[in-house]
Amino acid sequence: MNTSKCYLWAVKGSSIPVGEIVANRYQVVGPQIWQDTQPQSLPPIPDLSDPKVLAYLHLASYLLHLPQLYGSVEIPGHPLILLLDRIPITPDGTLYPSITETWPQTPPVRQVYWLWQLSQLWNPLNAFQAGASLLTADNIRVQGWRIHLRELIFTSSPPNVAVLSRCWQTWIEGCSSDIQERLSTLCQEIEEGKRWDTISASLNQMLLELAAELPLKITTSGGTDAGTVRSHNEDSCYPIAVSQNGNLTPEFDRIRELAIVCDGLDGHEGGEVASELAVRSVKLQVQGLLLELAEQTEVVEPTIWIDHMTSVIRIVNNLIATQNDMKGRSGRERMATTLVMALQIAQTVKTAFGLDFPNAHELYLAHVGDSRAYWITPDYCQLLTQDDDFAHWQVTKGECCHRQAAAQDNAMQLIQALGVQHADNHELVPHVQRLIIEEDGLLLLCSDGLSDRHTIEQYWQQEIHPIFAGQITLEEAVNRWLELGRSDQNPDNVSVVLMYCQVSPQEEREPSVLQSGTEPKSLSTGTINAELSLPESPEFVFQQVIPEPEAEPALAAPQPEKHPSKRVGAIVWGLLLLLLLGAGFGLWYSGLIEIPGLNAPQPRQKD
């Protein structure tokens, strides 16, 4: 059970004094910080036709950076107060520091990382007249590497980008001489009206150069368990160091940069086949991607890698869907699976001084369904993914606030998963983002058997400390998470993969954790949130047909220009990959379907 206090940000609530109880429900614990004393009750909601209210709903997919609408309060003689949750606040009710509070003591790589995140939010926010949210330093809060806005600030017309440049200039004055000149030149180019995608690309190049100067060691381990109730396991993961059936990933077969968790869908036949098929297919395609990477002589833009990852997932989807078609399956007979995966792309970066660094510290994260990813450090636990469920879909379409959506019986039903239908008509929308690893941290991927009951949020502090202190191996840490997932008669399968990333000097940290899981290798790491829009209507929702709503304009992050030669390379690679899959996939898939116990799986209903 999630026992954390429900802190809210009260927009236009600055005149309400601390200590006041509002609407017999909300206690004012700080300036504009309210605590809901009755979180079990649904709050009143504002008029959903209000453009400002709709902006919060349509932008709900930017969960890392923006608050979400919780409800509203009407006080006689006072403007309507909007209540926001998912705000930049600590568990004890203190706001995260503002960007200017922490800027002077922040390393250059993180300073540029913050600016890059702001650049990625500029166009999406301006689309809703909320670009001014990025111009007030007190509104921009930071939690480690992450930019997190306190609220959206609206204007009658979008602010000129030159205003953003002048805002940045005041911060840049406190930068080290290494980057101050380059950032000042960049701000001058913004004021001169240089294309925004060019500005974003320049920031990205600077970010990769700074990140690549850091050391990086990555260690990965994973495990899966059927749980205490079910007789068989519909989850699959990669790599596997802990498993009931002893099917562990051999050392020679490990891709050290890759982590995957797949959860075969409950109630659909062949869930374990679909999840295993997805893991094997992703692994095969990633091998092709890494071969492509080895031949690159220039830095490939993040949008191109995002396109690659999207194509990988669509191919996996179509492979599973084709098997369903060949078996004549329909409806709930069609096997399907969720997917969450992480791939560390080690691009070589050439600096302005002509030096080559072998790894730009990029970690690409992709997911479909409700399997999750978390970034955990000794100081915080950040959820990186948004579940593809009906509740979230309703919110992004502007139909209701998330509290109302979450209260519905069908709130947790998935709107998309791999294998249900072919992706050729673009109904499948994978979510892909890029992270830059510039701090020691643990990436945790898991199925909903571990995340559904707030297990991660409840236990992360006690489970993360022994890893960072070098007291347990990564394999032992995986086992501990699986034990937590098995507790309390959890009816679901449980899977977890841990990717431990270290950028601090290795001579200071040589814990036994590095001797388990995947063999460590010297690497380097950073975030683009290229969140794609959900399909205009979910083509399937399990157990219920969803009526088609009115279409809303798609929301897309700004896209840098793609170099033509890289486009051609991507297309050629894609064609070659399809040929390889066509020839090679049939050879090993025929073996997969003959694995004992996988030929006649029984449907499973979600408890």
HUJO-V718978 format. One record per residue. N is the residue number from 0. RES is the residue in one small letter. PHI is phi in radians with two decimals (none if undefined). PSI is psi in degrees with one decimal (NA if undefined). Layout:
<<N:RES:PHI:PSI> <N:RES:PHI:PSI>>
This chain:
<<0:m:none:138.3> <1:n:-1.49:111.4> <2:t:-1.82:9.1> <3:s:-1.17:150.1> <4:k:-1.25:147.3> <5:c:-1.67:91.3> <6:y:-1.60:140.7> <7:l:-2.26:154.4> <8:w:-1.80:126.1> <9:a:-1.71:101.6> <10:v:-1.21:127.9> <11:k:1.20:23.9> <12:g:-1.87:19.9> <13:s:-1.18:-22.9> <14:s:-1.47:-7.8> <15:i:-1.44:119.6> <16:p:-1.24:151.5> <17:v:-1.08:138.4> <18:g:1.72:-15.5> <19:e:-1.23:148.5> <20:i:-1.87:120.2> <21:v:-1.82:132.4> <22:a:0.97:31.5> <23:n:0.95:28.2> <24:r:-2.56:-43.4> <25:y:-1.79:124.4> <26:q:-1.68:126.9> <27:v:-1.44:108.4> <28:v:-1.78:-9.4> <29:g:-2.92:170.9> <30:p:-0.98:111.4> <31:q:1.14:11.1> <32:i:-1.87:114.2> <33:w:-2.02:148.3> <34:q:-1.96:126.3> <35:d:-1.38:115.4> <36:t:-1.51:-4.5> <37:q:-2.30:56.3> <38:p:-1.14:-15.3> <39:q:-1.30:-15.4> <40:s:-1.74:140.7> <41:l:-1.21:134.3> <42:p:-1.43:158.3> <43:p:-1.07:151.2> <44:i:-2.06:151.7> <45:p:-1.38:177.8> <46:d:-1.15:115.2> <47:l:-1.28:-6.6> <48:s:-1.52:-9.1> <49:d:-1.16:125.0> <50:p:-0.98:-34.6> <51:k:-1.21:-38.7> <52:v:-1.15:-44.5> <53:l:-1.07:-33.7> <54:a:-1.04:-43.8> <55:y:-1.08:-38.9> <56:l:-1.23:-47.7> <57:h:-1.16:-26.0> <58:l:-1.66:14.0> <59:a:-1.11:-20.5> <60:s:-1.27:-13.9> <61:y:-1.50:56.3> <62:l:-1.13:-27.0> <63:l:-1.26:-27.3> <64:h:-2.04:-18.8> <65:l:-2.15:148.6> <66:p:-1.31:167.6> <67:q:-2.14:154.9> <68:l:-1.29:129.0> <69:y:-1.82:-45.0> <70:g:3.07:-158.8> <71:s:-2.63:162.2> <72:v:-2.37:132.1> <73:e:-1.84:124.4> <74:i:-2.10:125.5> <75:p:-0.91:131.2> <76:g:1.35:10.1> <77:h:-2.26:143.4> <78:p:-1.00:152.9> <79:l:-0.99:131.4> <80:i:-1.75:120.8> <81:l:-1.55:135.7> <82:l:-1.85:129.2> <83:l:-2.05:140.1> <84:d:-2.06:-170.6> <85:r:0.93:46.7> <86:i:-1.73:164.0> <87:p:-1.36:81.8> <88:i:-2.48:148.0> <89:t:-1.44:165.7> <90:p:-1.05:-21.3> <91:d:-1.67:9.8> <92:g:1.56:20.4> <93:t:-1.85:133.5> <94:l:-1.12:146.6> <95:y:-1.04:156.4> <96:p:-1.14:154.0> <97:s:-1.32:164.5> <98:i:-1.10:-34.8> <99:t:-1.33:-25.9> <100:e:-1.14:-38.7> <101:t:-1.76:-10.6> <102:w:-0.98:-47.2> <103:p:-1.05:-34.7> <104:q:-1.72:13.3> <105:t:-1.64:135.8> <106:p:-1.06:151.2> <107:p:-0.96:-38.5> <108:v:-1.09:-39.0> <109:r:-1.30:-34.9> <110:q:-1.02:-46.9> <111:v:-1.19:-35.6> <112:y:-1.06:-43.6> <113:w:-1.06:-46.4> <114:l:-1.09:-38.6> <115:w:-1.12:-42.0> <116:q:-1.08:-42.2> <117:l:-1.07:-38.6> <118:s:-1.13:-32.2> <119:q:-1.32:-22.1> <120:l:-1.54:-16.9> <121:w:-1.01:-54.7> <122:n:-1.18:-46.0> <123:p:-1.01:-40.6> <124:l:-1.25:-38.7> <125:n:-1.11:-27.8> <126:a:-1.09:-19.6> <127:f:-2.06:24.3> <128:q:1.05:31.3> <129:a:-2.10:20.1> <130:g:-1.09:-25.9> <131:a:-1.11:-15.2> <132:s:-1.05:-22.9> <133:l:-1.71:5.6> <134:l:-1.85:-8.4> <135:t:-1.93:112.0> <136:a:-1.02:-36.1> <137:d:-1.18:-20.4> <138:n:-1.48:-16.2> <139:i:-1.72:107.1> <140:r:-1.83:156.4> <141:v:-2.29:140.4> <142:q:-2.24:96.0> <143:g:1.12:-124.9> <144:w:-1.32:-17.4> <145:r:-1.59:134.8> <146:i:-1.48:131.9> <147:h:-2.45:114.1> <148:l:-1.40:145.7> <149:r:-1.34:-40.2> <150:e:-2.80:171.5> <151:l:-1.62:135.4> <152:i:-1.97:121.5> <153:f:-1.82:147.4> <154:t:-2.30:163.2> <155:s:-1.20:-25.3> <156:s:-2.51:152.7> <157:p:-1.07:137.1> <158:p:-1.20:152.7> <159:n:-1.22:141.5> <160:v:-1.11:-21.6> <161:a:-1.10:-29.5> <162:v:-1.15:-39.3> <163:l:-1.09:-41.9> <164:s:-1.04:-44.4> <165:r:-1.17:-32.5> <166:c:-1.11:-45.7> <167:w:-1.10:-37.1> <168:q:-1.01:-36.6> <169:t:-1.17:-29.7> <170:w:-1.40:-38.3> <171:i:-1.09:-26.4> <172:e:-1.02:-23.5> <173:g:-1.66:7.3> <174:c:-1.40:161.9> <175:s:-1.19:156.3> <176:s:-1.08:-22.8> <177:d:-1.06:-36.7> <178:i:-2.05:-12.4> <179:q:-1.03:-45.1> <180:e:-1.13:-42.6> <181:r:-1.16:-40.3> <182:l:-1.22:-36.1> <183:s:-1.11:-41.4> <184:t:-1.09:-40.3> <185:l:-1.09:-43.2> <186:c:-1.11:-37.7> <187:q:-1.10:-40.0> <188:e:-1.14:-35.3> <189:i:-1.09:-46.1> <190:e:-1.13:-29.6> <191:e:-1.40:-3.4> <192:g:1.55:23.3> <193:k:-1.11:147.6> <194:r:-0.94:138.5> <195:w:-1.15:-34.5> <196:d:-1.17:-31.2> <197:t:-1.20:-40.6> <198:i:-1.07:-45.6> <199:s:-1.07:-40.7> <200:a:-1.14:-37.8> <201:s:-1.15:-42.1> <202:l:-1.08:-40.6> <203:n:-1.09:-43.3> <204:q:-1.07:-44.0> <205:m:-1.11:-41.6> <206:l:-1.08:-45.0> <207:l:-1.13:-39.0> <208:e:-1.08:-45.7> <209:l:-1.19:-40.7> <210:a:-1.16:-37.9> <211:a:-1.15:-20.2> <212:e:-1.27:-18.0> <213:l:-1.45:148.4> <214:p:-1.29:157.7> <215:l:-2.60:129.4> <216:k:-2.14:129.6> <217:i:-2.07:132.5> <218:t:-2.25:134.8> <219:t:-2.28:139.4> <220:s:-2.65:151.9> <221:g:-2.66:169.9> <222:g:-2.85:161.7> <223:t:-2.50:150.7> <224:d:-2.58:140.9> <225:a:-1.23:-18.4> <226:g:1.58:-174.8> <227:t:-1.66:-5.8> <228:v:-1.96:-44.0> <229:r:-1.48:150.9> <230:s:-1.48:-20.4> <231:h:-2.48:165.7> <232:n:-1.92:120.3> <233:e:-1.67:0.4> <234:d:-1.52:154.2> <235:s:-2.44:151.0> <236:c:-2.61:169.9> <237:y:-2.64:132.5> <238:p:-1.35:166.4> <239:i:-2.01:116.6> <240:a:-1.96:-15.7> <241:v:-2.30:121.0> <242:s:-2.74:144.4> <243:q:-1.17:-37.5> <244:n:-1.56:0.4> <245:g:1.38:5.2> <246:n:-1.42:79.1> <247:l:-1.60:154.0> <248:t:-1.32:118.4> <249:p:-1.18:151.5> <250:e:-1.01:-39.7> <251:f:-1.21:-16.4> <252:d:-1.79:12.8> <253:r:-1.66:135.7> <254:i:-1.76:108.9> <255:r:-1.19:-17.6> <256:e:-1.61:1.2> <257:l:-2.09:140.0> <258:a:-2.44:136.2> <259:i:-2.47:141.6> <260:v:-2.33:129.5> <261:c:-2.23:142.9> <262:d:-2.22:105.8> <263:g:-1.03:136.6> <264:l:-1.24:134.0> <265:d:-1.13:141.0> <266:g:1.46:-4.8> <267:h:-1.95:138.3> <268:e:-1.15:146.7> <269:g:1.23:28.8> <270:g:-1.04:-40.1> <271:e:-1.22:-30.3> <272:v:-1.19:-45.5> <273:a:-1.09:-43.4> <274:s:-1.19:-41.7> <275:e:-1.17:-39.7> <276:l:-1.09:-40.6> <277:a:-1.12:-44.3> <278:v:-1.07:-46.6> <279:r:-1.16:-39.9> <280:s:-1.19:-43.0> <281:v:-1.04:-45.0> <282:k:-1.04:-43.9> <283:l:-1.07:-43.4> <284:q:-1.25:-35.1> <285:v:-1.11:-36.0> <286:q:-1.02:-39.5> <287:g:-1.17:-39.9> <288:l:-1.07:-41.6> <289:l:-1.21:-32.3> <290:l:-1.13:-41.1> <291:e:-1.07:-42.4> <292:l:-1.07:-40.3> <293:a:-1.10:-22.7> <294:e:-1.66:-3.9> <295:q:-1.31:135.7> <296:t:-1.89:-11.3> <297:e:-2.20:159.1> <298:v:-1.18:128.4> <299:v:-1.59:132.1> <300:e:-1.12:150.9> <301:p:-1.05:-33.4> <302:t:-1.12:-30.1> <303:i:-1.26:-42.0> <304:w:-1.13:-35.3> <305:i:-1.11:-41.0> <306:d:-1.07:-41.6> <307:h:-1.03:-49.1> <308:m:-1.10:-40.2> <309:t:-1.07:-42.7> <310:s:-1.11:-40.6> <311:v:-0.99:-46.9> <312:i:-1.20:-38.8> <313:r:-1.13:-38.1> <314:i:-1.13:-43.8> <315:v:-1.03:-46.0> <316:n:-0.98:-47.0> <317:n:-1.20:-31.5> <318:l:-1.10:-44.8> <319:i:-1.19:-42.6> <320:a:-1.09:-38.1> <321:t:-1.12:-41.2> <322:q:-1.09:-38.2> <323:n:-1.07:-43.2> <324:d:-1.11:-42.3> <325:m:-1.11:-30.6> <326:k:-1.55:-1.4> <327:g:1.20:29.5> <328:r:-1.46:148.2> <329:s:-2.50:158.7> <330:g:0.99:-131.7> <331:r:-1.33:-4.4> <332:e:-1.31:-21.5> <333:r:-1.30:125.6> <334:m:-1.26:148.0> <335:a:-2.73:163.9> <336:t:-2.69:154.6> <337:t:-1.51:173.0> <338:l:-2.69:133.8> <339:v:-2.36:132.3> <340:m:-2.50:153.4> <341:a:-2.31:137.5> <342:l:-2.36:121.5> <343:q:-1.52:117.0> <344:i:-1.71:113.7> <345:a:-1.67:75.5> <346:q:-1.35:141.3> <347:t:-1.41:132.1> <348:v:-2.05:130.6> <349:k:-1.73:123.8> <350:t:-1.42:172.8> <351:a:-1.12:-19.2> <352:f:-1.65:6.3> <353:g:1.50:7.3> <354:l:-1.48:144.9> <355:d:-1.83:128.7> <356:f:-1.99:133.7> <357:p:-1.38:-6.3> <358:n:-2.65:123.5> <359:a:-1.62:11.6> <360:h:1.12:32.0> <361:e:-1.60:132.0> <362:l:-2.17:114.7> <363:y:-1.68:132.5> <364:l:-2.12:130.8> <365:a:-2.37:146.8> <366:h:-2.70:153.0> <367:v:-2.44:128.6> <368:g:1.75:-148.6> <369:d:-2.06:14.2> <370:s:-1.30:141.8> <371:r:-2.07:165.4> <372:a:-2.30:138.0> <373:y:-2.23:145.0> <374:w:-1.90:123.3> <375:i:-2.22:131.1> <376:t:-2.18:175.4> <377:p:-1.06:-16.7> <378:d:-1.81:-23.3> <379:y:-2.78:161.6> <380:c:-2.21:118.5> <381:q:-2.03:123.9> <382:l:-1.34:125.1> <383:l:-1.73:-15.6> <384:t:-2.14:156.1> <385:q:-1.99:126.1> <386:d:-1.05:140.1> <387:d:-1.47:63.9> <388:d:-1.95:170.6> <389:f:-1.11:-35.9> <390:a:-1.06:-48.1> <391:h:-1.15:-37.7> <392:w:-1.07:-42.7> <393:q:-1.09:-40.0> <394:v:-1.12:-48.5> <395:t:-1.15:-21.8> <396:k:-1.52:-0.2> <397:g:1.37:20.5> <398:e:-1.52:-25.9> <399:c:-2.94:165.1> <400:c:-1.32:160.3> <401:h:-1.16:-30.7> <402:r:-1.13:-41.2> <403:q:-1.20:-41.1> <404:a:-1.12:-41.6> <405:a:-1.20:-19.5> <406:a:-1.44:-8.4> <407:q:-1.35:153.1> <408:d:-1.08:-32.8> <409:n:-1.71:17.9> <410:a:-1.02:-37.9> <411:m:-1.63:3.8> <412:q:-1.23:136.5> <413:l:-1.33:144.6> <414:i:-1.74:-12.1> <415:q:-2.73:149.6> <416:a:-2.76:167.2> <417:l:-1.39:131.0> <418:g:1.77:-12.3> <419:v:-1.19:-38.7> <420:q:-2.66:165.9> <421:h:-1.25:145.7> <422:a:-1.60:3.8> <423:d:-1.08:-28.2> <424:n:-1.64:16.0> <425:h:1.12:25.6> <426:e:-1.39:-19.9> <427:l:-1.59:126.7> <428:v:-2.15:91.0> <429:p:-1.16:148.0> <430:h:-1.81:120.8> <431:v:-2.24:133.8> <432:q:-2.46:161.2> <433:r:-2.02:134.8> <434:l:-1.96:146.1> <435:i:-1.87:122.1> <436:i:-1.56:107.8> <437:e:-2.24:18.3> <438:e:-2.62:159.0> <439:d:-1.16:131.8> <440:g:-2.90:168.9> <441:l:-2.11:120.9> <442:l:-1.57:122.6> <443:l:-1.99:119.3> <444:l:-1.85:139.2> <445:c:-2.68:158.0> <446:s:-1.45:169.0> <447:d:-1.22:-11.6> <448:g:-1.09:-23.2> <449:l:-1.74:-32.6> <450:s:-1.61:-21.5> <451:d:-1.03:-33.7> <452:r:-1.79:27.9> <453:h:1.05:30.2> <454:t:-1.11:-41.7> <455:i:-1.10:-49.8> <456:e:-1.08:-30.8> <457:q:-1.41:-34.3> <458:y:-2.02:0.8> <459:w:-1.05:-37.8> <460:q:-1.14:-43.8> <461:q:-1.25:-27.7> <462:e:-1.55:-24.0> <463:i:-1.44:-32.0> <464:h:-1.04:-47.3> <465:p:-1.06:-28.6> <466:i:-1.22:-51.7> <467:f:-1.19:-25.8> <468:a:-1.47:-4.4> <469:g:1.26:23.2> <470:q:-1.52:-21.9> <471:i:-2.38:157.4> <472:t:-1.38:164.1> <473:l:-1.14:-35.5> <474:e:-1.09:-40.7> <475:e:-1.14:-36.5> <476:a:-1.12:-41.2> <477:v:-1.03:-45.4> <478:n:-1.05:-39.5> <479:r:-1.14:-40.3> <480:w:-1.16:-39.0> <481:l:-1.12:-37.9> <482:e:-1.10:-40.6> <483:l:-1.10:-38.3> <484:g:-1.20:-28.9> <485:r:-1.41:-14.9> <486:s:-1.24:162.9> <487:d:1.01:33.5> <488:q:0.93:44.9> <489:n:-1.02:123.0> <490:p:-1.36:-4.6> <491:d:-1.85:161.2> <492:n:-1.21:157.5> <493:v:-2.31:130.7> <494:s:-2.41:144.0> <495:v:-2.60:138.9> <496:v:-2.21:130.7> <497:l:-1.93:129.9> <498:m:-2.06:108.4> <499:y:-1.63:119.9> <500:c:-1.98:126.4> <501:q:-2.16:127.1> <502:v:-2.01:-9.8> <503:s:-1.33:155.9> <504:p:-0.93:131.1> <505:q:-1.24:-23.6> <506:e:-1.17:-19.4> <507:e:-1.53:-16.7> <508:r:-2.38:100.6> <509:e:-2.26:56.0> <510:p:-1.24:163.1> <511:s:-1.11:-14.9> <512:v:-1.01:-29.1> <513:l:-1.32:-5.5> <514:q:-1.72:4.8> <515:s:-2.03:173.5> <516:g:1.12:-136.5> <517:t:-1.44:140.9> <518:e:-1.02:127.9> <519:p:-1.20:154.2> <520:k:-2.51:151.8> <521:s:-1.23:125.8> <522:l:-2.44:-176.5> <523:s:-2.49:161.4> <524:t:-2.53:-177.5> <525:g:3.12:NA> <526:t:none:121.6> <527:i:-1.88:130.6> <528:n:-1.78:86.1> <529:a:-1.58:61.1> <530:e:-1.17:123.3> <531:l:-1.55:154.3> <532:s:-1.26:147.4> <533:l:-1.20:156.5> <534:p:-1.02:150.0> <535:e:-1.08:-26.5> <536:s:-2.59:131.5> <537:p:-1.18:125.0> <538:e:-1.30:-16.2> <539:f:-2.60:141.8> <540:v:-2.36:122.4> <541:f:-1.07:132.9> <542:q:1.32:-1.9> <543:q:-2.74:142.1> <544:v:-1.63:131.1> <545:i:-1.71:129.9> <546:p:-1.16:145.8> <547:e:-1.29:119.6> <548:p:-1.48:175.1> <549:e:-1.19:142.9> <550:a:-1.20:143.2> <551:e:-2.00:152.5> <552:p:-1.10:136.5> <553:a:-1.20:147.9> <554:l:-1.90:123.5> <555:a:-2.30:144.3> <556:a:-1.30:155.8> <557:p:-1.06:140.4> <558:q:-1.99:117.4> <559:p:-1.14:157.9> <560:e:-1.14:145.6> <561:k:-1.82:132.1> <562:h:-1.13:130.8> <563:p:-0.97:-41.3> <564:s:-1.13:-33.1> <565:k:-1.25:-36.1> <566:r:-1.04:-46.7> <567:v:-1.09:-42.9> <568:g:-1.05:-39.7> <569:a:-1.14:-41.4> <570:i:-1.16:-45.2> <571:v:-1.07:-43.9> <572:w:-1.04:-42.3> <573:g:-1.07:-42.6> <574:l:-1.14:-43.6> <575:l:-1.10:-39.2> <576:l:-1.12:-40.9> <577:l:-1.07:-41.0> <578:l:-1.12:-43.7> <579:l:-1.08:-41.8> <580:l:-1.12:-41.6> <581:g:-1.08:-37.5> <582:a:-1.45:-44.2> <583:g:-1.50:-30.4> <584:f:-1.12:-41.1> <585:g:-1.09:-29.8> <586:l:-1.15:-46.8> <587:w:-1.56:-23.1> <588:y:-1.17:-34.2> <589:s:-1.07:-32.0> <590:g:-1.28:-33.2> <591:l:-1.10:-43.9> <592:i:-1.30:-8.7> <593:e:-1.74:5.8> <594:i:-1.12:130.5> <595:p:-0.96:137.2> <596:g:1.56:-8.7> <597:l:-1.85:-3.7> <598:n:-1.35:-31.9> <599:a:-2.36:64.1> <600:p:-1.15:149.0> <601:q:-1.68:141.6> <602:p:-1.05:146.7> <603:r:-2.26:130.6> <604:q:-1.57:144.0> <605:k:-1.33:128.0> <606:d:-1.37:NA>>
